[in-house]
């Protein structure tokens, strides 16, 4: 009987975790598999009817081309598909198993080990992909190879002392109010308004993570989960961010700059050596001086 048999079966966490463990046990039989990490909502016990399963499989050596072809064929046969495949880097794909979408990343252990080492050596150089992968490791659950995964997690719990401040400095630049109010809302160019809001909220999220010495999630998703790791942040963060996307543009702009002001105030309070004067001044830059 398929797991997702009806909306009445509402204990998705237990069902999906059980399925993840069963799938992991099958893949752990491969002689090159060194670790299997569960990430996402199932790892963090925040599942619902729309949740899928995310598994990262780490290999000493990648499966052979023939084995990779078999994995891809199995994905297609289940109704799934391939996100990407490179014989040297690995395979990303998804299967449907018991009606549940299961995302798989097949990659070398050495790739993750090196990514962590590079990040710890120079956190400022990390891109969005690294943030997604590394935050997933921190918040993930070992289904196989716990010793290796816990080693990664310990390494990522000891971030460089400069991490938070560096992340904050890199994200202090937000657009002037006039750009959103006059160039955007004033011209009814609402696509521009919301594009800038989205880009800027990502920057604010990085600042909040910097204030709390937390690796950014890399994408704006499941903000409640992120907020739970951010004791230093504007109040009612998730609720206010939800409003940001449904309020009329003028009100959304006002709310956004309230969040900016509160965020800069938190920076000034918790990182007193960091000068936000130029960042605050930039917000008030006019588009022109014509009367």
N, C-alpha and C positions, 0 to 999 in steps of 0.2 A: 504494500500500500504506500503510495507516495506520501512523503512527509507533509507537503503542503496540500493536504486533502480538503480542507475547508477553512473558512474564516473563523469557524468556531474553535479550531485547534489553536489556541492563542498562546501557548507556552513556547513561543518561538525560540527563546534563548536555549532552553534545554534541548529542543529538537535540533536546532542548528549546531549547537556545540557537539552533540552526539554524532551528527553526520560528519562534522569536521574531523572529529577524532577517528571515525571509521575510515574516512578517506585518507587521512594522514597515515594510519596504520598500514594501508595498502601500499602507499607510495614509499613508506619507510623500508619496505622489503628490498628496494633497489640498493645494490651494494655500494653505490657511490653517494647515496644520500647521507648527509651529515647532520642536517637539522631541518625541521619543518616548523615554521612560525605562523601562527594564526594572528591576523591583524583585523582592524576595522571594528564594526559594531559588535560582532560576536565575541571578540577578544575583550571588549570593554563592557559586555553585558548590557547593551543598549539596543537590543534588536526589536524589530516589529515585523509586520507582514511583508514589508518591502525589502527587508535585509537580505543580503547575499553573504557568501563566505569568501574570505580572502586568505589565500595560503601562499607563503613564500617557501620554496623548496631550495635548499642549499646543497650543492654537490661538490665533492672533492674534484671530480671531473664530470663535465656535462655528459648527458646521454649521447650515444652515438647518433649519427645522422639517421640511421634506420629507426632507432628508438624515438627520435624526435618526430619522424614521419608518422610513427604509430600514435604518438600522443596527439598530433594534429588531426589525424584521421578520427581518433576517438572523440575529440572535441566536436568536429563537424557532425559525426554520427549522432551525438547527443542533442544536436540542435544548437550547439555553441559555435565559436569561431576563434580566429587567431587575431590577437592584437598586434603581434610582431614576432619575427623570428630572425635570429642571426646565429649562424653556426658557431661563431666565436663568443657570443655574448649570452645566448640563451633564448628561451621561449616564453612569451606571455600569451595566455589563451584563457578561454572560459568554457566550461562544460555545464550542462544541466544534469544534475544528479538528484533523483527523487523530486523532480520539479524545481529544485533550488539551483540558482546560478552560483557556480563556484569558480572564482578567479584563481588562476595558477600563475605564479612566476617561477620559472625554472632557471636557476642561475648558479654560478660558481660561488662557493664559500669565500674564495680569495677576493672576489669582487666586493663583497660586503665588508670584509675585513679591511681592504684598502680604502674603501669609501669612508669608513669610520676613522681610519688613521689620517686621511686627508682632511676630514672635517675638523678633527681635534687639533691638527697642526695649523689650519687656517680657516676658522669658521666663516669668516667674511666672504670667502670664495665659494661657499656652498650655494648651489642653485636650487630652484623649486623642487626638482626631482629628488635631490639629496634630502631636502627637508621632509618630503613625503615619505621616503624610505626610512630615514633615521627616526623620525617621530613614530612611525609604525613599529619599529623595533622596540623603542622605549615602552610603548603602550601595549605591545603584543604579548601573546601567550605561547609558550613553547609546547608543541605537541609531540616533538621528537627532538633529541639532541639538546636537552635543557642546559647542559653544562656550557656548550658553545654559545647558545643564545643568552644565557645569564652573564657570560663574559662580555658580550657586546653591550648588554644593558648596563653593566657596571662601568664600562668604559664611558658610555654616554651619560652616565649620571655624574661624572666628574668633568664638567665642562671647564674650559679655560676661564680664568678670572676676568678676562676682557670680553668674554662672549656677549654678555648682556648689553654692555655699553656700546660695543661695536655694532650690534644689531640695531640698537636704538638710533645711533648716529646715521646709519645707512638708510633709515626710513623716516626721518624727520621732515622731509620735503613733501608738502601737500600743496595743491593748487590754490592760488589766491581766491578769496571769496568772489571777487568780481568776475572771474572766469566762469564760475558756475551760475552766479546770479544774472549777470548781464549777457555774456556770450552764450550761455546755455539757456537758462529758463527765460530770460528776457527775449530771446529770439524764438522761443518754443522749440529749441533744439534739444529735446528731452533725451534723445539717444546719447548725446554728448554728456549731458548731466549725469546719467546713470553709469555711463562708461567711466567717467572720472570718479564718481562715488565708489564704484566697485574697486578700481585700482587703488584708491586712497584708503578704503577700509582694509584692504590687504596690508597696506603699509602700517596702519594703526594696529592691526593684529600682530604684526611683527614687533612693534614697539611694546605692546602688552607682554608678548612672550619674552622680550629682552628684559623687561622690568622684573619678570619672575624667573629668569634663567631657564626658560623652557624652549626646546627646539620648536620652531614654528611648524604647523601641520602641513604647510605648502599649498593648501587650498581651503577656501571658506566652505566648510561642510560640518554639519553637526556641531554648531556653535556652543550648544549646552555642554558638550564634552570638553571643548576647549576652555570654556569659562570655569569649569570645575578645577582646572589647573592654574587659574590666574587669580590668586588672592589680591594681587595689586592690579586693579583695573577699575574703570568707571563703574558705578553701581548699575544694576539691572541691565547688564550689557547685552545679553541675548535678546531680551524683550525689546530694547531700543533699536537694535540692529534689524530686527524683523520689521519694525515700524518704518525704518528707513526706506524700504522698498515698496511700501504701499501708501505712504503719505503723498499728498500733492508735492510736486517738485520744490516749490518755495519752502514748504515746511520741512521736507527732507533735507534740504540744504542747511536750514537753520539747525536741525538736529545733528547733522554731521559736524558742523563747526562747534557745537556744544561738546561733542565727544572729543574733538581735536583739542579744545581748550582744557578740558578735564585731563586728557592724556598728557599734554605738555605740563600741566600742573603736577601730575604724578611724577613725571620725569624730574622736574625741579625739586620735588620733595625727596625722592629716593636716590637720585643721582645728582647731588648738588654741585658736583664739579663739571657737569655738562651744561653748557650755555645754550639755552633755547631762544635767545634774543633774535637771532637772524631768522630762525624758522617762524617765529611769531610775526616778525616784520614782513616776511614774504606774504603772509596771508592777507595783509592789508594793501598790497600793491594794487594801484588802480590800473584800468585798461588804458586810460588816456587822461589828459589834464584839460580837455576841452570843457567849456562851460555851456 
